[in-house]
Amino acid sequence: MRVPGRRGRDDPAAAAATRSRGSTLPVGSRQRFGMTSHAETALLDRDTLDQLARNTSPGVLPVILDSFVRELEQRARTLDRLLADGDLRAIGEEAHTVKGLAGTFGASRLCALAFELEQAGRAERGDIIDDIAGDFRACVERTLRCYRDRLDLE
């Protein structure tokens, strides 16, 4: 039985975040131990994108990827507003949603950063959020650019 709010082995977003982090160290440990695992994570997980392609018809994949891009743009704007407001708990909640989106659509590095932002928000660690926010924003932009360029999305 799954406990609400807990991640199980069958949760693809949690699995992607764990794989892409390359570590199970607690939030903030990455910086303390000089690790930069999210920087070493591939921007996109081709296996996930290939699986999406296999599970959908050729005409549907561009439509759902376009929806992902639009949703990510909206979520990034919301996170920017929350970061400016300093609403730490809400940042964690919104980052959780971005983590799920990113994991589902193969945005591995973004998934890893969203996980860190989620954990920092839930722990109300503004100092860690400040450290992650710039990397997160840059990763969102790179991810969006990659999807638009490589998948011919506007």
DALINDA-V524432 format. One record per backbone hydrogen bond with DSSP energy under -0.5 kcal/mol. NH is the residue of the N-H (numbers start at 1). CO is the residue of the C=O. E is the energy in kcal/mol with one decimal. If there is no record, write none. Layout:
NH,CO,E + NH,CO,E
This chain:
6,3,-2.2 + 11,8,-1.6 + 12,10,-0.8 + 15,11,-2.4 + 16,12,-2.6 + 17,13,-2.4 + 18,14,-2.4 + 19,15,-2.9 + 20,16,-3.0 + 21,17,-1.9 + 22,18,-1.6 + 29,26,-2.2 + 30,26,-0.5 + 32,28,-2.0 + 33,29,-2.7 + 34,31,-1.2 + 35,30,-2.8 + 39,36,-0.9 + 40,36,-1.0 + 40,37,-0.7 + 41,37,-0.7 + 41,38,-0.6 + 45,106,-3.3 + 46,44,-0.9 + 49,45,-1.9 + 50,46,-2.9 + 51,47,-2.3 + 52,48,-2.4 + 53,49,-2.2 + 54,50,-2.3 + 55,51,-2.0 + 56,52,-0.6 + 56,53,-0.6 + 60,57,-1.3 + 61,57,-1.6 + 62,58,-0.7 + 63,59,-0.5 + 64,60,-2.3 + 65,61,-2.5 + 66,62,-2.1 + 67,63,-1.9 + 68,64,-2.1 + 69,65,-2.4 + 70,66,-2.3 + 71,67,-2.6 + 72,68,-2.9 + 73,69,-2.3 + 74,70,-2.0 + 75,71,-2.8 + 76,72,-2.6 + 77,73,-1.9 + 78,74,-2.2 + 79,75,-2.7 + 80,76,-2.3 + 81,77,-2.0 + 82,78,-2.5 + 83,79,-2.9 + 84,80,-2.1 + 85,81,-2.0 + 86,82,-1.6 + 87,82,-1.6 + 88,86,-1.5 + 91,87,-2.1 + 92,88,-2.1 + 93,89,-2.1 + 94,90,-2.7 + 95,91,-2.8 + 96,92,-1.7 + 97,93,-1.4 + 98,94,-2.1 + 99,95,-2.7 + 100,96,-2.0 + 101,97,-2.4 + 102,98,-3.2 + 103,99,-2.6 + 104,100,-2.3 + 105,101,-2.0 + 106,103,-0.9 + 107,102,-2.7 + 108,106,-1.6 + 109,42,-0.8 + 109,43,-0.8 + 111,107,-2.4 + 112,108,-2.2 + 113,109,-2.3 + 114,110,-2.9 + 115,111,-2.1 + 116,112,-1.9 + 117,113,-2.5 + 118,114,-2.9 + 119,115,-2.7 + 120,116,-2.4 + 121,117,-2.5 + 122,118,-2.6 + 123,119,-1.8 + 124,121,-1.1 + 125,120,-3.0 + 126,124,-0.9 + 129,125,-2.2 + 130,126,-2.5 + 131,127,-1.5 + 132,128,-2.0 + 133,129,-2.8 + 134,130,-0.6 + 136,132,-2.7 + 137,133,-2.7 + 138,134,-2.3 + 139,135,-2.3 + 140,136,-2.5 + 141,137,-2.2 + 142,138,-2.4 + 143,139,-2.9 + 144,140,-2.9 + 145,141,-2.6 + 146,142,-2.4 + 147,143,-2.5 + 148,144,-2.7 + 149,145,-3.1 + 150,146,-2.7 + 151,147,-1.5 + 152,148,-0.5 + 153,147,-0.5 + 153,148,-1.2
